[in-house]
Amino acid sequence: MLTQSSRLEIKLALVCLFVIHHSMKKLLIVSCLFAQVCLAQTSQIDSLKQGLVTLQKQPLSRDRDSVACYFNKKLMEAYTDIQVDSALQYNAALITLCQRQHFQQGLVKAYIYAGYLNRVKGADFESIRLLYKALLIAEKQNDNRQIAYIYYSIAHSYYNLNNYRKSLNFCEKGLALLKKYPDIQTEMEILNVYGSNYKQRKEYTLALKQYLKFYSIAKASRERWYEAQSLHEIGWAYEGLDQLDKAAVYYQNALKLAQSTKSFDLESSILLNLIGLFMKQHKWEKALQYSLNVQKQSVTMKNTSTLLETQEKLHRIYKKLGRTRESLEAYEHYITLKDSLNRETTEARIETLQAQYENVQHENTLKNQQVQLLSQQNKNQQLAQTRNSLFVGFLGILLATGLLFWNNRKLQAKNRQINQQKILLENAQEQLAGLNQSLEQRVQERTRELSEANSELVRKNEEIKEALFKGQTIERKRVAIELHDNLSSLLSALNMSIQGINPKSLPEHEQIIYQNIRLMMGNAYAEVRNISHNILPNDLENEGLCNVLTKLISKLNTNALIHFTLHTTLPIERLPSIIEFNLYSIVLELINNVIRHSQATEALIQLHQTSADVKLTVLDNGRGIQPKFEQGIGLQNIQSRLDALGGTFQAMANKPFGTIISVQIPV
């Protein structure tokens, strides 16, 4: 429906024309009546179309052309955001009318608008051609602000053609002109294109300089749309400079302003760049959240192009997140939307051709009616005009038929392309399945290699442990031999020297000292002998742990005040030498602790082997663990041995008295 302002414009235009020429009275009455009906029943475009058709039934005159200019201009503007081809059609009619009336100022604006429409359509060369026509007229009229705006439009078209040198040249010419004849909006548009040229050339520092000027003007003039656009471009420049955090801040500020302008196109453009920034920063979850929001808004606004780009980004985000199924679905939606968009473009062109065909038919009908009106004046002229009209109509029909046939051929080619894309999609799915299978095989191979490497590492570790144990065994043998051969020999020589002293010649108190020295020498010799034997007893290597412990307990029960008992359930097979040696050393240390600290009269030593480990338990009936129990060097040595073997050690009270020491070593 027409807005209130549009209604007033139409009425005022008609009333003005009524005053200009009384001969247009009938036309104005019909147009006003028609406008009233349209306002109540039809949309703005349908109303304007019907008004134009009604107007064309009137005789040619300057006043009729003035009203026709108004209707064509309104239809051109109405179709701009809906169907560019239709807008161009009404623009061409507007140019013809302005040329016929020699209305130069209106002709400049019509050419500028034609340049804009062709730029939107992607026909940038045609846009430049039309803009140069506008420039020639504007220069004759010395309309410097209009010239500056044409410079911007030409610069924009050259930018789209990637001719950055010419685009920058026109930007500089426009800015130089605006210094004398200021126009804030034109200056902002030029600065935007100026910065975009540098951005495309990856000269982001120069681009940022222009965008900052653009932002300062937009902020000062309180143009919220331009302010949001300038912040958006500044963020884009910072992103090009790899200052991603700054870029994110500017994008967010631009997004807030764009949301306040209710411009979905600007908002969606900022959101798509922000999503791309998050993807660069590997913030996949955040990128996913924004993408889903844009997807929802695009569906609501029915913006297919934004939805298409969003689906492509969702495909990449899901792929990075390892969500293969969602990634594939997003890619399928992307392909479907792309095909649908191509089909919509084809259908729109078909509708345009149909509209052109209908307009040709309307024109033929009107011309036939005009011929019938003029037939009373001149029959010969009527026949000639009828013949010409029929010929033009026939040519128009042939042209429309040819265009429809050509468009049908293009549609068939597009269908073949769609089928090819489907085949490519199926091939891509098969390749993806093959890649997944290859990846699984590589993972299995890698797992097997790691398992083999781990086994080899364990084997090498065991070899190192065995070599270390052999080295320790050799060193213990050497120390035992040194103690036995050197220190024992020295003690024997010292004992023989002392025996050379005649104790009877000594005073009584020195005789006591002499006897004490002899006793200590004997004890020292026995202690050295025990140490050299216990460091690495030969019986342990030859006979095994059970026999050595049995002999040890037998000796202890002969000399000590504590009675030791040994219970063992070890199998006939020998344990590994490293475990036997460490168990022997641990038993010696625990027996030594019992003798020194326990104050016990009985002690029990138990050795038991299961399929998984060897358990050693030492119990006594002594005084038990004291409240301030701390591990001494002996227990620390036991702990270090168990750490090397992967064993555990536990000491606890044996109620009501005594101590239990439990050792567990895995086999």
SVG drawing of the C-alpha trace seen along z (x, -y; Angstrom):
<svg xmlns="http://www.w3.org/2000/svg" viewBox="-13 -27 120 104">
<polyline fill="none" stroke="black" stroke-width="0.4" points="0.0,0.0 1.1,-3.6 2.3,-5.6 0.7,-8.9 3.6,-10.9 3.4,-9.0 -0.3,-9.8 0.4,-13.5 3.2,-13.5 0.9,-12.0 -2.0,-14.4 0.3,-17.5 1.9,-16.5 -1.5,-16.1 -2.9,-19.4 0.2,-21.3 -0.2,-20.0 -3.9,-20.9 -2.9,-24.5 -0.2,-24.5 -2.6,-23.7 -6.3,-23.6 -6.3,-21.2 -5.1,-18.5 -8.2,-18.7 -9.6,-15.4 -6.3,-13.6 -5.9,-14.9 -9.4,-14.0 -8.9,-10.4 -5.5,-10.1 -6.9,-11.4 -9.8,-9.1 -7.5,-6.2 -5.1,-7.1 -7.9,-7.1 -8.9,-3.6 -5.3,-2.3 -4.6,-3.7 -7.4,-1.6 -7.0,1.6 -3.5,2.2 0.2,1.9 2.3,-1.1 3.9,0.5 0.6,1.7 -0.9,-1.7 2.0,-3.5 1.8,-1.0 -1.9,-1.5 -1.4,-5.3 1.3,-5.1 -1.0,-3.0 -3.9,-5.5 -1.5,-8.4 -0.3,-6.8 -3.9,-6.9 -3.7,-10.7 -2.5,-12.8 1.2,-13.6 2.1,-16.9 4.8,-18.4 2.5,-18.2 1.8,-14.5 5.6,-13.9 6.1,-15.7 3.6,-13.4 5.1,-10.4 8.6,-11.4 7.1,-11.3 5.6,-7.9 8.7,-6.3 10.9,-7.8 8.8,-6.4 8.6,-2.9 12.3,-2.9 13.0,-3.6 10.4,-1.1 11.9,1.7 15.5,0.9 15.5,3.2 13.2,5.8 14.2,6.3 17.1,4.4 16.1,5.2 12.7,3.7 14.2,0.6 16.5,0.2 13.5,0.4 11.8,-2.5 15.1,-4.3 15.5,-4.1 11.9,-5.5 12.8,-8.3 16.0,-9.2 13.9,-9.2 11.4,-11.6 14.1,-13.9 15.8,-14.1 12.5,-14.8 11.8,-17.7 15.4,-18.9 15.3,-18.6 19.1,-18.5 19.1,-18.5 16.7,-15.5 18.7,-13.8 21.9,-14.0 20.2,-12.4 18.7,-9.7 22.1,-8.9 23.6,-8.7 20.8,-6.4 21.3,-4.3 25.0,-4.0 24.1,-2.9 21.6,-0.3 24.2,1.2 26.8,1.2 24.4,3.2 23.7,5.5 27.5,6.1 27.6,4.3 30.4,1.9 31.6,0.9 28.0,-0.1 27.8,-2.0 31.0,-4.0 29.7,-4.8 26.4,-6.2 28.2,-8.2 30.5,-9.8 27.3,-11.1 26.1,-12.5 29.5,-14.1 29.4,-16.0 26.1,-17.5 27.0,-18.4 30.2,-20.1 28.2,-22.2 25.9,-23.3 28.8,-23.9 27.1,-21.7 30.2,-21.0 28.6,-18.9 26.9,-16.8 30.3,-16.4 31.9,-15.3 29.2,-12.7 29.7,-11.4 33.5,-11.2 32.6,-8.9 30.3,-6.7 32.9,-6.3 35.6,-5.5 33.2,-2.9 32.7,-1.2 36.5,-1.2 37.0,0.3 34.6,3.1 36.6,3.7 39.8,4.0 41.2,0.9 42.5,-0.6 44.7,-3.2 41.8,-4.9 39.5,-4.5 42.0,-6.2 42.5,-9.0 38.7,-9.8 38.6,-9.6 41.3,-12.3 39.6,-14.5 36.3,-14.2 37.9,-15.1 39.7,-18.0 36.4,-19.4 34.6,-18.9 37.2,-21.1 35.6,-24.0 32.0,-22.7 31.5,-20.6 29.0,-17.7 29.3,-15.4 27.5,-12.4 29.5,-12.4 32.8,-12.9 32.0,-9.9 31.2,-7.7 34.5,-8.7 36.5,-8.0 34.9,-4.6 35.8,-3.7 39.3,-5.3 40.0,-3.1 38.6,0.0 41.1,-0.5 44.0,-0.4 42.5,2.5 42.2,4.6 45.9,3.7 46.7,5.0 48.0,1.5 46.1,1.7 47.8,-1.3 46.8,-3.7 43.3,-2.1 43.0,-2.7 43.9,-6.3 41.0,-6.9 38.6,-4.9 39.5,-6.9 38.7,-10.2 35.4,-8.5 34.5,-7.7 35.3,-11.2 33.0,-12.8 30.2,-10.2 30.4,-10.6 30.4,-14.4 27.4,-14.4 25.6,-11.8 24.9,-9.6 24.5,-6.3 24.5,-4.1 27.7,-5.7 29.2,-5.5 28.5,-1.8 29.9,-1.3 33.1,-3.2 33.7,-1.2 33.2,1.9 35.8,0.9 38.3,-0.1 37.9,3.4 38.5,4.9 41.7,2.9 43.0,3.9 42.2,7.5 44.4,7.1 47.2,5.8 46.8,9.0 45.7,6.9 42.8,9.3 41.8,8.1 41.4,4.5 39.5,5.7 37.1,7.6 36.4,4.4 35.6,2.3 33.4,5.1 31.5,5.3 31.0,1.5 29.9,1.4 27.4,4.3 25.7,2.3 25.3,-0.7 24.1,1.4 21.5,3.0 20.2,-0.4 19.8,-1.4 17.7,1.8 19.8,2.4 20.0,6.2 22.3,6.0 24.9,4.0 24.4,6.1 24.8,9.4 27.9,8.1 29.5,7.2 28.5,10.5 30.0,12.5 33.3,10.6 33.2,11.1 32.7,14.9 35.6,14.9 37.7,13.2 36.8,15.8 37.7,18.5 41.2,16.9 41.5,16.8 40.4,20.5 37.5,19.5 35.4,22.2 32.6,22.3 32.1,18.5 32.1,18.5 29.5,21.3 27.3,19.3 27.3,16.2 26.9,18.3 23.8,19.9 22.4,16.5 23.0,15.1 21.5,18.3 18.3,17.7 18.1,14.0 18.7,14.8 15.9,17.4 13.6,14.8 14.6,12.1 14.6,14.5 18.1,13.3 19.4,16.1 22.8,14.6 23.6,14.1 22.3,17.6 24.4,19.1 27.7,17.5 26.6,18.5 26.1,22.2 29.6,22.2 31.1,20.9 29.1,23.4 30.5,26.2 34.1,25.1 33.4,24.5 31.8,27.9 34.7,29.5 37.2,27.9 35.2,29.0 35.2,32.6 31.4,32.7 31.5,34.4 27.8,35.0 26.8,31.4 29.6,30.2 28.3,32.4 24.7,31.2 25.8,27.6 27.7,28.2 24.6,29.9 22.5,26.9 25.2,24.6 25.0,26.4 21.2,26.5 21.0,22.8 23.6,22.0 21.5,24.0 18.3,22.4 19.8,18.9 20.9,19.6 17.4,20.9 15.8,17.7 18.1,15.5 16.9,17.4 13.3,17.2 13.6,13.5 15.1,12.9 12.2,15.0 9.7,12.8 11.5,9.7 11.2,10.9 7.6,11.7 7.0,8.1 8.8,6.7 6.7,8.8 3.5,7.6 4.7,4.0 5.3,4.4 1.8,5.8 0.4,2.8 2.3,0.4 1.0,2.1 -2.5,1.9 -2.1,-1.8 -0.7,-2.5 -3.6,-0.7 -5.9,-2.9 -4.1,-6.0 -4.3,-4.9 -8.0,-4.4 -8.4,-7.9 -6.4,-9.4 -8.2,-7.4 -10.9,-10.0 -8.3,-12.6 -6.2,-10.5 -7.0,-7.0 -3.8,-6.6 -1.8,-7.7 -3.9,-5.3 -3.1,-2.4 0.6,-3.2 0.7,-3.6 -1.2,-0.3 1.2,1.4 4.2,0.0 2.6,0.9 2.0,4.5 5.5,4.8 6.9,3.5 4.7,5.8 5.6,8.8 9.3,8.0 8.7,7.6 7.0,11.0 9.8,12.6 12.3,11.0 10.5,12.1 10.1,15.6 13.8,15.7 14.7,14.5 12.4,17.1 14.0,19.8 17.5,18.6 16.6,18.4 15.1,22.0 18.4,23.2 20.3,21.5 17.9,23.1 18.6,26.5 22.4,25.9 21.9,24.8 20.1,28.0 22.9,30.0 25.3,28.0 23.2,28.9 23.4,32.6 27.1,32.3 27.4,30.6 25.3,33.4 27.7,36.0 30.7,33.9 29.0,33.9 28.6,37.7 32.2,38.1 33.2,35.8 31.3,38.0 33.0,41.1 36.4,39.4 35.5,38.4 34.6,41.9 37.9,43.1 39.8,40.5 38.1,41.6 39.0,45.2 42.6,44.3 42.8,42.2 41.6,45.1 44.2,47.4 46.9,44.8 45.7,44.5 45.8,48.3 49.3,48.5 50.5,45.6 49.0,47.4 50.8,50.6 54.1,48.7 53.7,47.0 52.9,50.4 56.0,51.9 58.1,48.9 56.7,49.2 57.6,52.9 61.0,52.2 61.4,49.5 60.3,51.9 62.8,54.5 65.6,51.9 64.6,50.8 64.8,54.4 68.2,54.7 69.4,51.6 68.1,52.8 69.8,56.2 73.1,54.5 72.9,52.2 72.3,55.2 75.2,57.1 77.4,54.0 76.2,53.7 76.9,57.4 80.4,57.1 81.0,54.1 79.7,55.8 82.0,58.8 84.9,56.4 84.1,54.7 83.6,58.0 87.0,59.2 88.6,56.0 87.2,56.2 88.2,59.9 91.6,59.6 92.8,56.2 91.0,55.3 90.9,58.8 94.7,59.2 95.4,55.9 93.3,57.0 95.2,60.3 98.6,58.6 97.5,56.2 96.3,59.2 99.6,61.0 101.5,57.8 99.4,57.5 100.1,61.1 103.8,60.2 103.1,58.3 103.7,60.3 100.6,59.4 102.3,60.7 104.8,57.9 102.0,55.4 100.4,53.8 97.0,55.2 94.9,52.3 96.9,52.5 96.3,56.2 92.6,55.5 93.1,53.0 95.1,55.6 92.4,58.2 89.7,55.7 91.8,54.9 92.2,58.6 88.4,59.0 87.6,56.0 90.1,57.2 88.2,60.5 84.9,58.8 86.1,56.5 87.6,59.4 84.2,61.3 82.3,58.2 84.4,57.6 84.0,61.2 80.2,61.1 80.0,57.9 82.1,59.3 80.0,62.4 76.6,60.6 77.4,58.1 77.0,60.8 77.1,64.3 78.3,66.9 75.5,69.3 72.8,66.8 74.0,67.1 74.6,70.9 71.9,72.2 69.1,69.6 67.3,67.4 65.6,70.1 68.8,72.0 70.7,68.9 68.0,67.6 67.7,71.0 71.5,71.0 71.3,67.4 68.4,68.1 70.3,71.2 73.4,69.0 71.2,66.3 69.5,68.8 72.9,70.1 74.3,66.8 71.4,64.3 69.0,63.9 66.0,63.7 64.6,66.9 63.9,66.5 61.5,68.7 61.4,69.0 58.3,70.0 58.6,70.1 56.3,71.3 58.5,70.3 58.3,72.6 61.2,74.8 61.9,72.4 64.3,69.7 63.2,66.1 65.0,63.5 68.5,62.8 67.7,59.1 64.6,59.9 66.5,62.6 69.3,60.3 67.1,57.4 64.9,59.7 68.0,61.0 69.2,57.4 65.7,56.4 65.5,59.5 69.0,58.6 68.0,55.0 64.7,56.1 66.5,58.7 69.1,56.1 66.2,53.8 64.6,56.5 67.9,57.2 68.7,53.6 65.4,51.9 62.5,54.4 63.5,55.8 61.7,59.0 62.3,62.6 60.7,64.2 60.5,63.2 58.8,64.8 59.9,64.4 57.4,65.5 58.0,65.7 55.1,66.4 54.8,66.2 51.6,65.9 51.1,65.7 51.6,61.9 54.0,61.1 56.2,62.1 55.2,61.2 57.6,60.9 56.3,60.5 58.4,60.0 56.6,60.2 58.1,59.8 56.7,59.7 58.7,56.7 57.8,53.2 56.2,52.3 56.2,49.0 56.8,45.9 54.5,42.9 57.2,40.8 58.2,43.4 60.5,42.1 62.2,44.1 65.9,44.4 68.6,45.0 67.9,48.8 64.2,48.4 65.0,45.7 67.3,48.1 64.5,50.7 62.1,48.1 64.6,47.2 65.1,50.8 61.4,51.4 61.0,48.2 63.4,49.7 61.4,53.0 58.0,51.4 57.2,52.9 55.5,51.5 56.4,51.4 54.2,51.1 55.0,51.1 52.2,51.4 51.7,52.4 51.0,56.1 48.3,55.8 48.6,56.3 52.4,56.0 55.1,56.3 55.5,55.0 54.5,56.3 56.6,55.3 54.9,56.2 56.8,56.1 55.2,56.9 57.2,57.1 55.6,57.8 57.2,60.7"/>
</svg>
